[in-house]
Amino acid sequence: MKKIPILIILSVLYAGTMIWGQEPERLRRDQSFFGIHFDFHAGSDCHEIGKNTTPEMVQTIIDMVQPDYIQTDCKGHAGYSSYPTKVGNRAPGFVGDPLRIWRDVTAKNGIALYMHYSGVWDTRAIELHPEWAAIHADGSRDKDKTSVFGTYVDQLLVPQLKELAGDYHVDGVWVDGECWATIPDYGERAVSLFRESTGINDIPKSAADPHWYEWMQFHREGFRKYLRHYVASVRSEYPDFQICSNWAFTHHMPEPVSVALDFLSGDFSPNNSINSARYAGRYLASQGLPWDLMAWSFSTNPFPREQKTAVQLKREAAIVLALGGGFQAYFTQNRDGSVRLEEMQVMEEVAKFARERQPWCQHSVQIPQIALLLSTSDYQRNAGSLFPQYKGQSQGVLQCLLESQYSTDLVSEETLAPDMSRFPIVVIPEWKNISPAFCIDLLEYAKGGGSLLVIGQETSEYFASLAGMQLQNTRFTSSTLGKGKIGFLPLMIGAEYEKSGNEKLREQLNTAVQMMFLNPLVEISGSPWIDVSIGQLKGKKLVHLVNTSGDHKGAGIIKSIEPVGPLQISIRCEHKPEKITLQPEGKICDFVYADGKAQVKVDKVNIYDILVIE
């Protein structure tokens, strides 16, 4: 019998599947690991959108990168839709329907398709409907930002999302320009609702005026209601349509998740990206929803932009993957909506790097060690605007802890309060407006057996007064408190360490933590330039090791990363491990087990390796 080549058989089977309309199943976002994002914020200059968007182009991207999902542009901040919408504001000209091509090709390949859609920020909508604009304190209309109290959401945003879900069958939407773009609205409706809900008649114009806090809180709740409204409106007809609002319920909006979003996401800074991703990822990991972070594939230093190297994006991915999150990278499109395929070579390398590590990082969950407080209370009192990247002094303290090789989670009061005891130590950076009730909860945590370390002069003085203790100038002091301990380091660490990486400050904080946290799960010596994340997955303990050596703040483009090592690693284990493997290399590591600890040596870490303890 003559043999039929296997490729012919597979081709016939694939064609038959397409004939019968049985597209491959697509992963939902909570199952996804790696994606790619395209946008170009179409404008009035775009007259030939779709001219060079072909099935071959989309297929090439899929073949090279093999993503779980693709996000592509449909409406940017300028407000012009980059597909031939029937309900929104089209860009000036189209050649065919490029979105149909994106959907058809991704569907045939079993790749999910999400839309980049600018929400609150819509310049074109305000040009056509000035009544949709948020109003400034001086009575002028904002040219870009819509009001979350107006009718824009029902007359444009919801109909357009329903069109995308119903007519194009896309899998979901990543709504940009949302919480971080929302501004206080002095329009008649917003002012009336504020007076009605608070009983306050005098409307503050600045932070110096009475009731500014109430005014800001009213607008924060206004954004939440706007978000809940459009999510519910779209889901009423398309319950499987997946929705994310960029930076909602992240460190831009540090509070419990109160909207039925499908996943959380944000695009971290194109410059100083490692420190940006470190902070964003450690907050998202504790929020209880599937999450991912997006790297910019280019740096704006030097201005205007330069493509990042594969090694640079690999490390940015590593910071995120080591925390159990998903990763995507952002590439701009040409003004006709087509993609520069030569840039996909970098993403192809990054995808291979990530997939090699996927079995040991996707859905990995952090094992609690150090909790660093990101205070929602202080944020909402002192942030200055509604949802900015206000971090107080916590960014520098986080970097200082990470560069002392401590596995650290960034948590808010609401995340920490239900069970503080799961963390052996809680660190309070230089926050000044923590609620008194929560401060009492923190002291009770220490009395119950926890270790509480307070940083900063003013914050330390406040907690010392609550505990009935005295500080000793700027020296570290600690004392027993009930069954636990409380320590004070009355130094201004955060701002200075973030600025300079002051080694002396790192040594002082490290010494304080060592005295308060006597038996961490993992201890490392050999280099300060290793981020440690301790996770668990499928019953196995994981020690994620990410090389963070080199300049992050000043270097726009990183062409090479020096390996770090050798590293001596001590891992606390109740029983002697059966084996310890270094992944993704698959190397079985020699180790010595004594006194409840496995001692292992790692010769070097190039970018990101994982110790798997079984």
Residue pairs with C-beta under 8 A, 6 or more apart in sequence:
17 23
17 24
18 108
23 107
23 108
23 110
24 108
24 109
24 110
25 110
26 69
26 107
26 110
26 111
26 112
26 171
27 68
27 69
27 112
28 112
28 171
28 242
28 262
29 69
29 112
29 114
29 171
29 172
29 242
29 244
29 262
29 263
29 290
29 292
29 326
30 262
30 263
30 290
31 68
32 68
32 69
32 112
32 292
32 326
33 68
33 326
33 327
33 354
33 358
33 362
34 67
34 68
34 326
34 327
34 328
34 351
34 354
34 355
34 358
35 67
35 68
35 69
35 70
35 71
35 292
35 326
35 327
35 328
36 61
36 65
36 67
36 69
36 70
36 71
36 328
36 329
36 331
36 347
37 70
37 71
37 72
37 116
37 174
37 267
37 294
37 328
37 329
37 330
37 331
38 70
38 71
38 72
38 73
38 116
38 330
38 331
38 332
38 333
38 339
39 71
39 72
39 73
39 76
39 116
39 176
39 330
39 332
39 333
40 73
40 76
40 82
40 332
40 333
40 334
40 335
40 337
41 73
41 76
41 77
41 78
41 118
42 49
42 73
42 75
42 76
42 78
42 80
42 81
42 82
42 91
42 335
42 337
43 76
43 78
43 80
43 91
44 78
44 80
44 91
44 92
45 335
46 80
46 82
46 91
46 92
46 93
46 335
46 336
46 337
47 91
47 92
47 93
48 93
48 94
48 95
48 336
49 82
49 83
49 91
49 93
49 94
49 95
49 98
49 336
49 337
50 94
50 95
50 96
50 97
50 98
50 101
50 336
50 337
51 95
51 336
51 338
52 334
52 336
52 337
52 338
53 96
53 98
53 101
53 102
53 336
53 337
53 338
54 101
55 101
55 104
55 105
57 338
57 339
57 341
58 101
58 102
58 105
58 106
59 105
59 109
60 341
60 344
61 67
61 70
61 339
61 341
61 344
62 70
62 105
62 106
62 109
62 111
64 341
64 344
64 345
64 347
64 348
65 344
65 347
65 348
65 351
66 351
66 355
67 111
67 328
67 351
68 111
68 112
69 111
69 112
69 113
69 114
69 171
69 328
70 102
70 106
70 111
70 112
70 113
70 114
71 113
71 114
71 115
71 116
71 174
71 328
72 99
72 102
72 113
72 114
72 115
72 116
72 333
73 82
73 115
73 116
73 333
73 337
74 81
74 82
74 83
74 99
74 115
74 116
74 117
74 164
75 81
75 82
75 88
75 115
75 116
75 117
75 118
75 122
75 160
76 82
76 116
76 118
76 176
77 118
77 121
77 122
77 123
77 144
77 176
77 177
78 123
78 124
79 89
79 118
79 122
79 123
79 124
79 125
79 126
79 127
80 89
80 90
80 91
80 92
80 124
81 88
81 89
81 90
81 91
81 160
82 91
82 98
82 99
82 337
83 94
83 97
83 98
83 99
83 168
84 90
84 94
84 97
84 99
85 160
85 163
86 163
86 167
87 156
87 159
87 160
87 163
88 156
88 159
88 160
88 163
89 124
89 125
89 128
89 156
95 336
98 337
99 168
99 170
100 168
102 113
103 113
103 168
103 169
103 170
106 112
106 113
107 113
107 169
112 171
112 172
113 170
113 171
114 170
114 171
114 172
114 173
114 174
114 242
115 164
115 170
115 172
115 173
115 174
116 174
116 176
117 160
117 161
117 164
117 173
117 174
117 175
117 176
118 175
118 176
118 177
119 157
119 175
119 176
119 177
119 178
119 181
119 245
120 145
120 146
120 148
120 177
120 178
120 181
120 182
120 223
121 144
121 145
121 146
121 176
121 177
121 181
122 132
122 144
122 146
122 152
122 156
122 177
123 143
123 144
125 132
125 146
125 152
125 156
126 132
126 133
126 141
126 142
126 143
126 144
126 145
126 146
129 152
129 155
130 141
131 150
131 151
132 146
132 147
132 150
132 151
132 152
132 155
132 156
133 141
133 142
133 143
133 145
133 146
133 147
134 141
134 142
134 145
134 146
134 147
134 148
134 183
134 184
134 185
134 187
135 141
135 142
135 147
135 185
135 186
135 187
135 190
136 142
136 183
136 186
137 184
137 186
137 205
137 206
139 186
142 183
144 181
145 181
145 182
145 183
146 152
146 153
147 185
147 187
147 189
147 190
148 182
148 185
148 219
148 222
148 223
148 225
148 226
149 185
149 187
149 189
149 190
149 193
149 222
149 226
150 187
150 189
153 226
153 229
153 230
154 233
157 230
158 230
158 233
158 234
161 173
161 230
161 234
161 241
161 243
162 234
162 237
162 238
164 170
164 173
165 234
165 237
165 238
165 241
166 237
166 238
171 241
171 242
172 241
172 242
172 243
172 244
172 262
173 241
173 242
173 243
173 244
174 244
174 246
174 265
175 243
175 244
175 245
175 246
176 246
177 246
178 223
178 227
178 245
178 246
178 247
178 248
179 223
179 245
179 246
179 247
179 248
179 252
179 253
179 386
179 387
180 246
180 247
180 252
180 387
180 388
180 389
182 219
182 222
182 223
182 386
182 387
183 219
183 385
183 386
184 190
184 215
184 216
184 219
184 386
185 219
185 222
186 203
190 219
190 222
191 203
193 218
193 222
194 200
194 203
194 215
194 218
195 201
197 218
198 211
198 214
198 218
200 211
200 214
202 209
202 210
202 211
203 215
204 210
204 211
204 212
204 215
206 212
207 384
213 380
213 381
216 380
216 386
217 380
219 386
220 380
220 386
220 387
223 386
223 387
224 258
224 259
227 245
227 248
227 259
227 261
228 258
228 259
228 260
231 243
231 259
231 260
231 261
232 260
234 241
234 243
235 241
235 243
235 260
242 262
242 263
243 261
243 262
244 261
244 262
244 263
244 264
244 265
245 259
245 261
246 265
246 266
246 267
247 253
247 265
247 266
247 387
248 259
248 261
248 264
249 255
249 256
249 257
249 258
249 259
249 261
249 264
249 287
249 289
250 264
250 266
250 280
250 283
250 284
250 287
251 279
251 280
251 283
251 374
251 389
251 391
251 410
252 266
252 387
252 388
252 389
253 387
254 283
254 374
254 376
254 379
254 412
255 376
255 412
255 414
256 412
256 414
256 415
257 264
257 287
257 288
257 289
261 289
262 289
262 290
263 289
263 290
263 291
263 292
264 284
264 287
264 289
264 290
264 291
265 291
265 292
265 293
265 294
265 328
266 280
266 284
266 293
266 294
267 293
267 294
267 295
267 296
267 330
268 276
268 277
268 280
268 293
268 294
268 295
268 296
268 316
269 276
269 296
270 296
270 298
270 299
270 300
271 299
271 300
271 301
271 553
271 556
272 552
272 553
273 295
273 296
273 299
273 316
273 552
274 315
274 316
274 319
274 548
274 552
275 395
275 399
275 498
275 552
275 553
277 293
277 295
277 316
277 319
277 320
278 319
278 398
278 399
278 402
278 531
279 391
279 394
279 395
279 398
279 410
280 293
281 293
281 319
281 320
281 323
281 325
282 323
282 372
282 398
282 408
282 409
282 410
283 374
283 410
283 411
283 412
284 291
284 293
284 323
284 325
285 291
285 323
285 324
285 325
285 366
285 409
286 366
286 409
286 410
286 411
286 415
287 415
290 326
291 325
291 326
292 320
292 325
292 326
292 327
292 328
293 320
293 325
293 326
293 327
293 328
294 327
294 328
294 329
294 330
295 308
295 313
295 316
295 317
295 327
295 328
295 329
295 330
296 308
296 329
296 330
297 307
297 308
297 313
297 329
297 330
297 331
297 343
297 346
297 347
298 305
298 306
298 307
298 308
298 332
299 305
299 306
299 308
299 556
299 557
300 556
301 556
302 556
306 556
306 557
307 343
307 346
308 346
308 557
308 558
309 346
309 557
309 558
309 559
310 346
310 349
310 350
310 353
311 558
311 559
311 560
311 561
311 607
312 557
312 558
312 559
312 561
313 329
313 346
313 347
313 350
314 349
314 350
314 353
314 354
314 607
314 608
315 546
315 547
315 548
315 558
315 561
315 607
315 608
317 327
317 329
317 350
317 353
317 354
318 357
318 546
318 607
318 608
319 531
319 546
320 326
320 327
321 327
321 354
321 357
321 358
321 361
321 362
321 608
322 361
322 364
322 531
322 533
322 535
322 544
322 546
322 608
322 610
323 364
323 366
323 533
323 535
323 544
324 361
324 362
324 363
324 364
324 365
324 366
324 535
326 362
327 354
329 347
329 350
331 339
331 340
331 343
331 344
331 347
333 339
333 340
334 340
353 607
353 608
356 584
357 583
357 584
357 608
357 610
359 583
360 537
360 542
360 583
360 584
360 610
360 612
361 535
361 537
361 542
361 544
361 610
363 537
364 535
364 536
364 537
364 542
364 544
365 535
365 536
365 537
366 407
366 409
366 533
366 534
366 535
367 407
367 521
367 534
367 535
367 536
367 541
368 409
368 422
368 423
368 424
369 406
369 407
369 408
369 409
369 423
369 424
369 425
369 520
369 521
369 534
370 401
370 406
370 407
370 408
370 409
370 423
370 424
370 425
370 426
370 427
370 513
370 517
371 408
371 409
371 411
371 416
371 420
371 423
371 425
371 426
371 427
372 394
372 397
372 398
372 401
372 408
372 409
372 410
372 411
372 427
372 429
373 394
373 411
373 412
373 413
373 416
373 426
373 427
373 428
373 429
373 431
373 434
374 391
374 394
374 410
374 411
374 412
375 392
375 412
375 413
375 431
375 433
375 434
376 412
376 413
376 414
377 413
377 431
377 433
377 434
377 435
377 438
378 392
378 431
378 432
378 433
378 434
379 390
379 392
381 433
382 390
382 392
382 432
382 433
383 390
384 390
392 429
392 430
392 431
392 494
393 429
393 430
393 431
393 455
393 456
393 492
393 493
393 494
393 495
393 498
394 410
394 429
394 430
394 431
394 494
395 494
395 498
396 493
396 494
396 495
396 496
396 497
396 498
396 499
397 427
397 429
397 430
397 455
397 493
397 494
397 497
397 509
398 408
398 410
399 497
399 498
399 501
400 493
400 497
400 505
400 506
400 509
401 408
401 427
401 509
401 513
402 408
402 531
402 532
402 548
403 501
403 506
403 528
403 529
403 548
404 506
404 509
404 510
404 513
404 528
405 522
405 523
405 524
405 528
405 530
405 532
406 513
406 517
406 520
406 532
407 520
407 521
407 522
407 532
407 533
407 534
408 427
409 423
413 434
413 435
413 438
416 423
416 426
417 438
417 441
420 426
420 441
420 442
420 445
420 450
421 445
421 448
421 449
421 450
423 450
424 450
424 451
424 517
424 519
424 520
425 450
425 451
425 452
425 453
425 513
425 516
425 517
426 442
426 445
426 450
426 451
426 452
426 453
427 453
427 455
427 513
428 434
428 442
428 452
428 453
428 454
428 455
428 459
428 463
429 455
429 456
429 459
429 493
429 494
430 455
430 456
430 458
430 459
430 492
430 493
430 494
431 459
432 458
432 459
439 462
439 463
439 466
440 466
442 452
442 463
443 452
443 463
443 466
443 467
443 481
443 486
445 452
445 484
446 452
446 481
446 482
446 484
446 485
446 486
447 481
447 482
447 483
447 484
448 482
448 483
448 484
449 482
449 483
449 484
450 484
451 484
451 485
451 486
451 487
451 516
451 517
452 463
452 481
452 484
452 485
452 486
452 487
453 486
453 487
453 488
453 489
453 512
453 513
453 516
454 460
454 463
454 464
454 486
454 487
454 488
454 489
455 489
455 490
455 491
455 493
455 494
455 509
456 489
456 490
456 491
456 492
456 493
456 494
457 474
457 490
457 491
457 492
460 471
460 488
460 489
460 490
461 471
461 490
463 486
463 488
464 470
464 471
464 488
467 479
467 481
467 486
469 477
469 479
469 486
469 488
471 477
471 488
471 490
473 490
474 490
474 491
475 490
476 487
476 488
476 489
476 508
476 511
476 512
476 515
477 487
477 488
478 485
478 486
478 487
478 488
478 512
478 515
478 516
479 485
479 486
479 487
485 516
487 512
487 515
487 516
489 508
489 509
489 512
491 505
491 508
493 505
493 508
493 509
496 502
496 505
497 505
497 506
506 528
519 572
520 572
521 534
521 571
521 572
522 532
522 534
522 543
522 569
522 570
522 571
522 572
523 569
523 570
524 530
524 532
524 567
524 568
524 569
524 570
525 567
525 568
526 564
526 565
526 566
526 567
526 568
527 549
527 564
527 565
527 567
529 547
529 548
529 549
529 550
529 564
530 545
530 546
530 547
530 548
530 564
530 567
530 605
531 544
531 545
531 546
531 548
532 543
532 544
532 545
533 543
533 544
533 546
534 541
534 542
534 543
534 544
535 541
535 542
535 544
536 542
540 612
540 613
540 614
541 571
541 573
541 612
541 613
542 610
542 611
542 612
542 613
543 569
543 571
543 610
543 611
543 613
544 608
544 610
545 567
545 602
545 605
545 608
545 609
545 610
545 611
546 605
546 607
546 608
547 561
547 563
547 564
547 605
547 606
547 607
547 608
549 561
549 562
549 564
550 558
550 561
550 562
561 606
561 607
563 604
563 605
563 606
564 604
564 605
565 602
565 603
565 604
565 605
566 601
566 602
566 603
566 604
567 601
567 602
567 604
567 605
568 599
568 601
569 599
569 600
569 601
569 602
569 611
570 597
570 598
570 599
571 580
571 597
571 598
571 599
571 600
571 611
571 613
572 596
572 597
573 593
573 596
573 597
573 598
573 613
574 596
576 593
576 598
577 591
577 593
577 598
577 613
577 614
578 614
579 588
579 589
579 614
580 588
580 589
580 591
580 598
580 600
580 611
580 612
580 613
580 614
581 587
581 588
581 589
581 611
581 612
581 614
582 589
582 602
582 609
582 610
582 611
582 612
583 609
583 610
583 611
583 612
584 609
584 610
585 609
589 600
589 601
589 602
589 611
590 600
590 601
591 598
591 599
591 600
592 598
592 599
593 599
598 613
600 611
602 609
602 611
